[in-house]
Amino acid sequence: MRKYLAVLATILTGPAMAADNDVSTDQVTQRLVARSGGGTVADVVQSGALNNATTNQSGSGNSAIIRQTGSGNRSTITQQGSGLSGESIQTGSGLGSTLIQMGSGLGATITQNGTAGQISVTQTSPGMTGATITQTGPGTVTVR
């Protein structure tokens, strides 16, 4: 019981974060959210089974949104910088997406429908402004 209470106390207290960070989660499956910096928002909504959503953000003014419907989907958004916006929308099963953004003012939206699709997007500034990738069905898409 002591071990359980110690673990619970550690989870509930966690590391101190800036007051203007916001995390919203509505889910029935697994998620991991990590963030640091001011004005950063992460929002994960999942329905189905065996879905996995991960957001990792550092910097300020960033937004990461993951929506998963179906089963066995995996999505990761990693952002380092300021003014970054990333969104992953998955409807189906066995879908996977990875979005990496480093710099400032970048944006990307990934939309996947169907089964067994894989998308990987990497953006670094300067010179890049945004990307919109839509995939229906199986296959692999890589954007750099």
N, CA and C atoms as a LAMMPS dump frame, in Angstrom:
ITEM: TIMESTEP
0
ITEM: NUMBER OF ATOMS
432
ITEM: BOX BOUNDS ff ff ff
-5.0000000000000000e+02 5.0000000000000000e+02
-5.0000000000000000e+02 5.0000000000000000e+02
-5.0000000000000000e+02 5.0000000000000000e+02
ITEM: ATOMS id mol type element x y z
1 1 1 N 0.816 -1.186 0
2 1 2 C 0 0 0
3 1 3 C 0.864 1.256 0
4 2 1 N 1.956 1.253 0.802
5 2 2 C 2.843 2.416 0.834
6 2 3 C 3.439 2.685 -0.534
7 3 1 N 3.854 1.6 -1.195
8 3 2 C 4.444 1.747 -2.534
9 3 3 C 3.421 2.361 -3.484
10 4 1 N 2.187 1.898 -3.429
11 4 2 C 1.121 2.426 -4.275
12 4 3 C 0.906 3.912 -3.993
13 5 1 N 0.856 4.304 -2.725
14 5 2 C 0.657 5.708 -2.381
15 5 3 C 1.832 6.568 -2.821
16 6 1 N 3.057 6.047 -2.706
17 6 2 C 4.235 6.796 -3.143
18 6 3 C 4.194 7.026 -4.65
19 7 1 N 3.825 5.995 -5.412
20 7 2 C 3.723 6.134 -6.867
21 7 3 C 2.61 7.114 -7.22
22 8 1 N 1.481 6.998 -6.573
23 8 2 C 0.36 7.898 -6.82
24 8 3 C 0.741 9.343 -6.503
25 9 1 N 1.44 9.57 -5.401
26 9 2 C 1.861 10.921 -5.029
27 9 3 C 2.814 11.486 -6.07
28 10 1 N 3.71 10.66 -6.592
29 10 2 C 4.653 11.103 -7.617
30 10 3 C 3.925 11.484 -8.897
31 11 1 N 2.963 10.684 -9.294
32 11 2 C 2.202 10.967 -10.515
33 11 3 C 1.392 12.248 -10.367
34 12 1 N 0.733 12.394 -9.23
35 12 2 C -0.134 13.553 -9.031
36 12 3 C 0.636 14.851 -8.899
37 13 1 N 1.788 14.83 -8.268
38 13 2 C 2.544 16.058 -8.105
39 13 3 C 3.338 16.377 -9.356
40 14 1 N 4.016 15.399 -9.956
41 14 2 C 4.742 15.572 -11.209
42 14 3 C 5.637 16.798 -11.212
43 15 1 N 6.324 17.028 -12.319
44 15 2 C 7.181 18.205 -12.416
45 15 3 C 6.35 19.473 -12.551
46 16 1 N 6.893 20.581 -12.056
47 16 2 C 6.21 21.869 -12.143
48 16 3 C 6.195 22.348 -13.591
49 17 1 N 5.076 22.854 -14.049
50 17 2 C 4.926 23.366 -15.408
51 17 3 C 4.438 24.807 -15.333
52 18 1 N 4.658 25.542 -16.403
53 18 2 C 4.188 26.918 -16.462
54 18 3 C 2.669 26.945 -16.375
55 19 1 N 2.134 27.983 -15.787
56 19 2 C 0.696 28.072 -15.548
57 19 3 C -0.114 28.179 -16.822
58 20 1 N 0.48 28.624 -17.945
59 20 2 C -0.3 28.827 -19.155
60 20 3 C -0.27 27.628 -20.094
61 21 1 N 0.262 26.482 -19.669
62 21 2 C 0.206 25.27 -20.476
63 21 3 C -1.129 24.587 -20.261
64 22 1 N -1.61 23.898 -21.303
65 22 2 C -2.907 23.256 -21.227
66 22 3 C -2.846 21.908 -21.915
67 23 1 N -3.367 20.883 -21.266
68 23 2 C -3.46 19.555 -21.866
69 23 3 C -4.889 19.087 -21.696
70 24 1 N -5.484 18.623 -22.789
71 24 2 C -6.839 18.101 -22.754
72 24 3 C -6.837 16.698 -23.326
73 25 1 N -7.406 15.737 -22.601
74 25 2 C -7.428 14.36 -23.065
75 25 3 C -8.811 13.776 -22.834
76 26 1 N -9.348 13.142 -23.878
77 26 2 C -10.618 12.439 -23.801
78 26 3 C -10.37 11.099 -24.463
79 27 1 N -10.266 10.028 -23.687
80 27 2 C -9.814 8.782 -24.272
81 27 3 C -10.244 7.581 -23.464
82 28 1 N -10.141 6.433 -24.106
83 28 2 C -10.353 5.172 -23.415
84 28 3 C -9.15 4.257 -23.613
85 29 1 N -8.127 4.714 -24.317
86 29 2 C -6.946 3.892 -24.542
87 29 3 C -5.699 4.6 -24.046
88 30 1 N -4.547 4.326 -24.62
89 30 2 C -3.271 4.79 -24.081
90 30 3 C -2.841 6.115 -24.685
91 31 1 N -2.244 6.984 -23.852
92 31 2 C -1.667 8.225 -24.34
93 31 3 C -0.537 8.669 -23.433
94 32 1 N 0.4 9.407 -24.013
95 32 2 C 1.5 9.991 -23.256
96 32 3 C 1.67 11.403 -23.752
97 33 1 N 1.669 12.353 -22.847
98 33 2 C 1.81 13.753 -23.229
99 33 3 C 2.935 14.372 -22.405
100 34 1 N 3.889 15.003 -23.079
101 34 2 C 4.969 15.71 -22.389
102 34 3 C 5.105 17.082 -23.02
103 35 1 N 5.236 18.136 -22.202
104 35 2 C 5.369 19.467 -22.754
105 35 3 C 6.108 20.372 -21.795
106 36 1 N 6.731 21.393 -22.347
107 36 2 C 7.351 22.438 -21.534
108 36 3 C 7.315 23.724 -22.326
109 37 1 N 7.309 24.851 -21.655
110 37 2 C 7.246 26.132 -22.348
111 37 3 C 5.904 26.794 -22.136
112 38 1 N 5.796 28.055 -22.525
113 38 2 C 4.589 28.817 -22.295
114 38 3 C 3.626 28.763 -23.461
115 39 1 N 2.338 28.773 -23.16
116 39 2 C 1.306 28.836 -24.178
117 39 3 C 1.226 27.613 -25.057
118 40 1 N 1.693 26.481 -24.577
119 40 2 C 1.705 25.251 -25.363
120 40 3 C 0.451 24.436 -25.06
121 41 1 N -0.197 23.884 -26.109
122 41 2 C -1.433 23.131 -25.957
123 41 3 C -1.284 21.768 -26.614
124 42 1 N -1.736 20.722 -25.924
125 42 2 C -1.808 19.379 -26.494
126 42 3 C -3.206 18.839 -26.244
127 43 1 N -3.827 18.27 -27.277
128 43 2 C -5.189 17.748 -27.163
129 43 3 C -5.24 16.391 -27.852
130 44 1 N -5.661 15.357 -27.116
131 44 2 C -5.744 14.002 -27.658
132 44 3 C -7.149 13.475 -27.423
133 45 1 N -7.797 12.975 -28.492
134 45 2 C -9.106 12.328 -28.375
135 45 3 C -9.019 10.988 -29.095
136 46 1 N -9.377 9.913 -28.393
137 46 2 C -9.296 8.572 -28.955
138 46 3 C -10.595 7.824 -28.731
139 47 1 N -10.999 7.017 -29.717
140 47 2 C -12.072 6.054 -29.529
141 47 3 C -11.679 4.798 -30.277
142 48 1 N -11.957 3.653 -29.677
143 48 2 C -11.53 2.385 -30.251
144 48 3 C -10.63 1.659 -29.28
145 49 1 N -9.786 0.779 -29.812
146 49 2 C -8.92 -0.033 -28.961
147 49 3 C -7.48 0.012 -29.451
148 50 1 N -6.552 -0.081 -28.508
149 50 2 C -5.12 -0.206 -28.799
150 50 3 C -4.549 0.964 -29.588
151 51 1 N -5.1 2.143 -29.417
152 51 2 C -4.553 3.347 -30.044
153 51 3 C -3.476 3.94 -29.14
154 52 1 N -2.487 4.601 -29.747
155 52 2 C -1.394 5.192 -28.996
156 52 3 C -1.113 6.581 -29.549
157 53 1 N -1.158 7.588 -28.687
158 53 2 C -0.897 8.972 -29.086
159 53 3 C 0.177 9.553 -28.181
160 54 1 N 1.181 10.205 -28.785
161 54 2 C 2.26 10.818 -28.019
162 54 3 C 2.52 12.218 -28.544
163 55 1 N 2.563 13.199 -27.648
164 55 2 C 2.984 14.543 -28.032
165 55 3 C 4.155 14.952 -27.152
166 56 1 N 5.183 15.499 -27.785
167 56 2 C 6.364 16.022 -27.088
168 56 3 C 6.594 17.427 -27.616
169 57 1 N 6.517 18.432 -26.743
170 57 2 C 6.666 19.81 -27.19
171 57 3 C 7.575 20.588 -26.253
172 58 1 N 8.42 21.432 -26.842
173 58 2 C 9.186 22.389 -26.057
174 58 3 C 9.195 23.699 -26.825
175 59 1 N 9.251 24.79 -26.109
176 59 2 C 9.167 26.101 -26.731
177 59 3 C 7.924 26.813 -26.262
178 60 1 N 7.392 27.708 -27.105
179 60 2 C 6.217 28.465 -26.693
180 60 3 C 5.24 28.629 -27.851
181 61 1 N 3.971 28.74 -27.502
182 61 2 C 2.924 28.989 -28.49
183 61 3 C 2.688 27.846 -29.447
184 62 1 N 2.957 26.609 -29.031
185 62 2 C 2.79 25.449 -29.896
186 62 3 C 1.46 24.752 -29.637
187 63 1 N 0.959 24.052 -30.661
188 63 2 C -0.294 23.325 -30.557
189 63 3 C -0.143 21.957 -31.22
190 64 1 N -0.52 20.896 -30.503
191 64 2 C -0.509 19.532 -31.048
192 64 3 C -1.87 18.905 -30.8
193 65 1 N -2.503 18.411 -31.863
194 65 2 C -3.83 17.808 -31.766
195 65 3 C -3.781 16.434 -32.42
196 66 1 N -4.245 15.406 -31.703
197 66 2 C -4.323 14.05 -32.249
198 66 3 C -5.737 13.537 -32.041
199 67 1 N -6.357 13.053 -33.132
200 67 2 C -7.688 12.447 -33.114
201 67 3 C -7.566 11.046 -33.702
202 68 1 N -7.967 10.028 -32.948
203 68 2 C -7.865 8.649 -33.418
204 68 3 C -9.194 7.937 -33.231
205 69 1 N -9.684 7.324 -34.306
206 69 2 C -10.895 6.513 -34.28
207 69 3 C -10.556 5.19 -34.945
208 70 1 N -10.851 4.091 -34.285
209 70 2 C -10.527 2.777 -34.838
210 70 3 C -9.664 2.004 -33.866
211 71 1 N -8.767 1.164 -34.41
212 71 2 C -7.937 0.347 -33.532
213 71 3 C -6.52 0.207 -34.062
214 72 1 N -5.6 0.106 -33.116
215 72 2 C -4.208 -0.135 -33.468
216 72 3 C -3.527 1.012 -34.175
217 73 1 N -4.008 2.225 -33.991
218 73 2 C -3.397 3.4 -34.619
219 73 3 C -2.324 3.981 -33.705
220 74 1 N -1.295 4.596 -34.32
221 74 2 C -0.201 5.202 -33.573
222 74 3 C 0.113 6.556 -34.182
223 75 1 N 0.219 7.581 -33.342
224 75 2 C 0.564 8.908 -33.821
225 75 3 C 1.485 9.598 -32.83
226 76 1 N 2.558 10.221 -33.357
227 76 2 C 3.506 10.962 -32.53
228 76 3 C 3.722 12.335 -33.144
229 77 1 N 3.591 13.374 -32.331
230 77 2 C 3.91 14.741 -32.751
231 77 3 C 5.005 15.26 -31.824
232 78 1 N 6.139 15.65 -32.418
233 78 2 C 7.262 16.224 -31.669
234 78 3 C 7.531 17.61 -32.223
235 79 1 N 7.507 18.621 -31.351
236 79 2 C 7.701 20.004 -31.786
237 79 3 C 8.694 20.702 -30.855
238 80 1 N 9.676 21.393 -31.476
239 80 2 C 10.656 22.184 -30.732
240 80 3 C 10.757 23.54 -31.392
241 81 1 N 10.364 24.594 -30.672
242 81 2 C 10.433 25.932 -31.236
243 81 3 C 9.269 26.767 -30.774
244 82 1 N 8.805 27.67 -31.651
245 82 2 C 7.701 28.539 -31.274
246 82 3 C 6.724 28.705 -32.427
247 83 1 N 5.463 28.855 -32.069
248 83 2 C 4.422 29.06 -33.064
249 83 3 C 4.214 27.874 -33.989
250 84 1 N 4.423 26.664 -33.49
251 84 2 C 4.272 25.449 -34.299
252 84 3 C 2.88 24.867 -34.117
253 85 1 N 2.331 24.297 -35.191
254 85 2 C 1.003 23.707 -35.152
255 85 3 C 1.038 22.354 -35.853
256 86 1 N 0.631 21.307 -35.139
257 86 2 C 0.596 19.973 -35.727
258 86 3 C -0.709 19.279 -35.416
259 87 1 N -1.256 18.592 -36.425
260 87 2 C -2.511 17.875 -36.233
261 87 3 C -2.443 16.541 -36.953
262 88 1 N -2.905 15.485 -36.286
263 88 2 C -2.982 14.15 -36.866
264 88 3 C -4.393 13.617 -36.66
265 89 1 N -5.052 13.237 -37.769
266 89 2 C -6.406 12.692 -37.715
267 89 3 C -6.356 11.305 -38.343
268 90 1 N -6.69 10.278 -37.576
269 90 2 C -6.635 8.902 -38.054
270 90 3 C -7.99 8.236 -37.877
271 91 1 N -8.506 7.652 -38.964
272 91 2 C -9.761 6.911 -38.929
273 91 3 C -9.527 5.583 -39.632
274 92 1 N -9.525 4.493 -38.88
275 92 2 C -9.283 3.181 -39.467
276 92 3 C -8.519 2.31 -38.497
277 93 1 N -7.655 1.434 -39.06
278 93 2 C -6.892 0.539 -38.202
279 93 3 C -5.471 0.353 -38.744
280 94 1 N -4.544 0.196 -37.817
281 94 2 C -3.158 -0.033 -38.191
282 94 3 C -2.481 1.149 -38.842
283 95 1 N -2.961 2.349 -38.594
284 95 2 C -2.381 3.559 -39.177
285 95 3 C -1.262 4.083 -38.282
286 96 1 N -0.25 4.706 -38.895
287 96 2 C 0.851 5.265 -38.127
288 96 3 C 1.275 6.601 -38.703
289 97 1 N 1.541 7.568 -37.835
290 97 2 C 2.032 8.862 -38.309
291 97 3 C 3.061 9.42 -37.336
292 98 1 N 4.061 10.088 -37.909
293 98 2 C 5.082 10.777 -37.131
294 98 3 C 5.257 12.164 -37.725
295 99 1 N 5.132 13.183 -36.894
296 99 2 C 5.34 14.569 -37.319
297 99 3 C 6.415 15.184 -36.436
298 100 1 N 7.48 15.678 -37.068
299 100 2 C 8.56 16.35 -36.35
300 100 3 C 8.698 17.749 -36.927
301 101 1 N 8.607 18.762 -36.067
302 101 2 C 8.763 20.151 -36.493
303 101 3 C 9.758 20.845 -35.571
304 102 1 N 10.721 21.551 -36.191
305 102 2 C 11.711 22.301 -35.424
306 102 3 C 11.866 23.671 -36.063
307 103 1 N 11.755 24.722 -35.264
308 103 2 C 11.889 26.074 -35.778
309 103 3 C 10.762 26.947 -35.29
310 104 1 N 10.224 27.765 -36.197
311 104 2 C 9.127 28.642 -35.801
312 104 3 C 8.166 28.827 -36.968
313 105 1 N 6.892 28.998 -36.615
314 105 2 C 5.87 29.318 -37.593
315 105 3 C 5.498 28.205 -38.547
316 106 1 N 5.817 26.965 -38.227
317 106 2 C 5.498 25.842 -39.107
318 106 3 C 4.148 25.243 -38.743
319 107 1 N 3.497 24.622 -39.728
320 107 2 C 2.242 23.943 -39.484
321 107 3 C 2.117 22.729 -40.377
322 108 1 N 1.464 21.683 -39.875
323 108 2 C 1.234 20.479 -40.676
324 108 3 C -0.03 19.786 -40.21
325 109 1 N -0.778 19.242 -41.169
326 109 2 C -1.962 18.437 -40.889
327 109 3 C -1.819 17.113 -41.621
328 110 1 N -1.965 16.024 -40.879
329 110 2 C -1.92 14.684 -41.446
330 110 3 C -3.298 14.07 -41.263
331 111 1 N -3.89 13.583 -42.364
332 111 2 C -5.179 12.903 -42.305
333 111 3 C -5.018 11.525 -42.929
334 112 1 N -5.408 10.482 -42.179
335 112 2 C -5.304 9.108 -42.666
336 112 3 C -6.64 8.406 -42.516
337 113 1 N -7.031 7.68 -43.57
338 113 2 C -8.254 6.878 -43.56
339 113 3 C -7.924 5.497 -44.11
340 114 1 N -8.559 4.456 -43.559
341 114 2 C -8.356 3.112 -44.091
342 114 3 C -7.523 2.257 -43.169
343 115 1 N -6.652 1.42 -43.777
344 115 2 C -5.841 0.501 -43.002
345 115 3 C -4.384 0.539 -43.451
346 116 1 N -3.504 0.309 -42.492
347 116 2 C -2.079 0.062 -42.728
348 116 3 C -1.34 1.192 -43.435
349 117 1 N -1.761 2.434 -43.276
350 117 2 C -1.041 3.56 -43.859
351 117 3 C 0.006 4.089 -42.899
352 118 1 N 1.132 4.563 -43.44
353 118 2 C 2.214 5.127 -42.636
354 118 3 C 2.636 6.463 -43.236
355 119 1 N 2.705 7.503 -42.411
356 119 2 C 3.135 8.825 -42.868
357 119 3 C 4.201 9.35 -41.924
358 120 1 N 5.264 9.928 -42.501
359 120 2 C 6.313 10.571 -41.724
360 120 3 C 6.589 11.939 -42.333
361 121 1 N 6.508 12.999 -41.509
362 121 2 C 6.752 14.356 -41.971
363 121 3 C 7.783 15.003 -41.052
364 122 1 N 8.836 15.594 -41.649
365 122 2 C 9.831 16.347 -40.897
366 122 3 C 9.946 17.728 -41.517
367 123 1 N 9.765 18.769 -40.695
368 123 2 C 9.885 20.149 -41.166
369 123 3 C 10.85 20.903 -40.261
370 124 1 N 11.737 21.662 -40.887
371 124 2 C 12.615 22.56 -40.142
372 124 3 C 12.575 23.911 -40.837
373 125 1 N 12.629 24.984 -40.066
374 125 2 C 12.637 26.298 -40.687
375 125 3 C 14.081 26.743 -40.811
376 126 1 N 14.415 27.705 -41.605
377 126 2 C 13.527 28.623 -42.316
378 126 3 C 13.11 28.066 -43.677
379 127 1 N 12.202 28.795 -44.289
380 127 2 C 11.798 28.491 -45.653
381 127 3 C 10.619 27.558 -45.803
382 128 1 N 10.175 26.897 -44.738
383 128 2 C 9.029 26.004 -44.837
384 128 3 C 7.86 26.656 -44.119
385 129 1 N 6.673 26.567 -44.722
386 129 2 C 5.527 27.212 -44.098
387 129 3 C 4.47 26.239 -43.641
388 130 1 N 4.35 25.083 -44.263
389 130 2 C 3.33 24.153 -43.828
390 130 3 C 3.156 23.007 -44.784
391 131 1 N 2.427 21.998 -44.33
392 131 2 C 2.179 20.818 -45.148
393 131 3 C 0.817 20.256 -44.797
394 132 1 N 0.121 19.741 -45.812
395 132 2 C -1.129 19.02 -45.616
396 132 3 C -1.001 17.708 -46.364
397 133 1 N -1.093 16.592 -45.651
398 133 2 C -0.939 15.274 -46.252
399 133 3 C -2.194 14.474 -45.958
400 134 1 N -2.803 13.901 -47
401 134 2 C -3.978 13.057 -46.851
402 134 3 C -3.674 11.698 -47.466
403 135 1 N -3.965 10.619 -46.73
404 135 2 C -3.707 9.27 -47.201
405 135 3 C -4.944 8.419 -46.985
406 136 1 N -5.341 7.701 -48.035
407 136 2 C -6.447 6.755 -47.937
408 136 3 C -5.936 5.399 -48.4
409 137 1 N -5.963 4.419 -47.503
410 137 2 C -5.494 3.087 -47.854
411 137 3 C -4.067 2.841 -47.429
412 138 1 N -3.559 1.628 -47.749
413 138 2 C -2.216 1.249 -47.313
414 138 3 C -1.121 1.954 -48.086
415 139 1 N 0.08 1.922 -47.535
416 139 2 C 1.236 2.52 -48.192
417 139 3 C 2.007 3.377 -47.234
418 140 1 N 3.133 3.903 -47.727
419 140 2 C 4.018 4.725 -46.91
420 140 3 C 4.27 6.052 -47.613
421 141 1 N 4.155 7.155 -46.87
422 141 2 C 4.432 8.491 -47.387
423 141 3 C 5.471 9.126 -46.48
424 142 1 N 6.551 9.658 -47.06
425 142 2 C 7.574 10.368 -46.296
426 142 3 C 7.771 11.746 -46.898
427 143 1 N 7.68 12.789 -46.077
428 143 2 C 7.872 14.17 -46.529
429 143 3 C 8.959 14.792 -45.671
430 144 1 N 9.978 15.377 -46.323
431 144 2 C 11.056 16.043 -45.582
432 144 3 C 11.28 17.408 -46.177
